[in-house]
Amino acid sequence: MIEKTAPRWTFLTNYAQALVCIADDPGIRLRDLGDRIGITERATHRIVTELANAGYITRERHGRRNRYTINAHLPIPDPIAREQNIGQLLEVLAATRAEQRDDRSAATA
């Protein structure tokens, strides 16, 4: 009999997961972002810095916090998916997340 256990790997890289989290909460703190992805705050800082340096996100300071904007028009940096842009990827993932939230809301109602 085959056991159904979740794999230890993910389809989305930490960079893609960071973009999904930022799209969901543009004011997310690095500590919280790292917790959601499952990486250290230091690794999260490196990823956010690299995304900003590559132009995929823009940081704006609001008091002591950062607010992030995703530059959705940029292409996905992947040889297979380079015809699509970041916004298209996030639309698919956001729709999936919205469906999951709707399913949870319906189950608790």
N, C-alpha and C positions, 0 to 999 in steps of 0.2 A: 504494500500500500504506500502511495506517495504522500508524504507530509506536505501540507501547504503552509510554508513559512515565508515570511517576507525576506527578500534578498537583502544582503548588506550593502548593495550598491544602488545607485539611483540613475535614472535616465538623464536628469538635468545636472549640469555641473554646478559647482558652488556659485559661479558667476551668474548663471541663469536663475538659480534659486534666489540670489540676492536681488536681481532685477524684479522677480515676481513679488518678493516681500516689499520692496520699495514701491512698486506699483500699487500694492495693497495698502501701504501706509507710508506716504512720502516723508513723514516726520519721524520715522523709526530711529531709535538710538542704535548705535553700533553694537552695544552689549545685547540688546534684544534681537537684533538681526542675526548675530552670531548664535544666539540660543536657538532661534527658529531653524537655522541651517544646520546647527550641530557642530560648529567650529568655534575656535577661540576668538576673542575680541580682536586680538592682534592680527589674525588671519583675515578677519572681516575688514579691518582697517585697510589692509593691503589690497583686498579685492575692490573695495569701494574707491580707493585711490587710483587703482589701475583702470576701473571703469570710467572715472572722471577724467583721467589723463587721456584716455582713448576717445573721449567725447560722448560716451554712451549715457552718462548722467551729468547733471550740473548740480553743484552744491550752492545753497544760499543760506547764509547765516541768519537765524532768527533768535536774537538774544544769545543764550548759551547753547542753543540747539541748531542742528542743521536741518534743512528741508531739501529734499532731492527732487529733481525733475528728470524724467527719462526722455532722452532725445530719440523718440520712436521711429524717426525716418531713416535712421542708420541701418545698414545691412547687417545681417547676422554674420559674425566672423567665423564662418564654417564653410569648408569647401563644398559641401552638399547642399546647404541651405542658404547660400549667399544671395540667391535671387529674392529671398524674403527679407523683410526688415524686422527690427526688434518689436515694433508695434504690432505686427501681425502675429508674432509668436505670443506676445503678452495677451492679445485678444483671445486666442485659443485657450490659454491657461487661465485667464480671468473668467471666461465663460464656464470652464470646468469648475472653478472655485465657487462661482455663483450658484451653479447647479447643486453642488455639495451642500452649500449653506441652505438652499431652498429645501433640499431633502431632509436636512437635520431639523429645520423649522417645522416641516410637515410632520415629522416623526414625534416631535415634542408637543404638538398641538392636540 
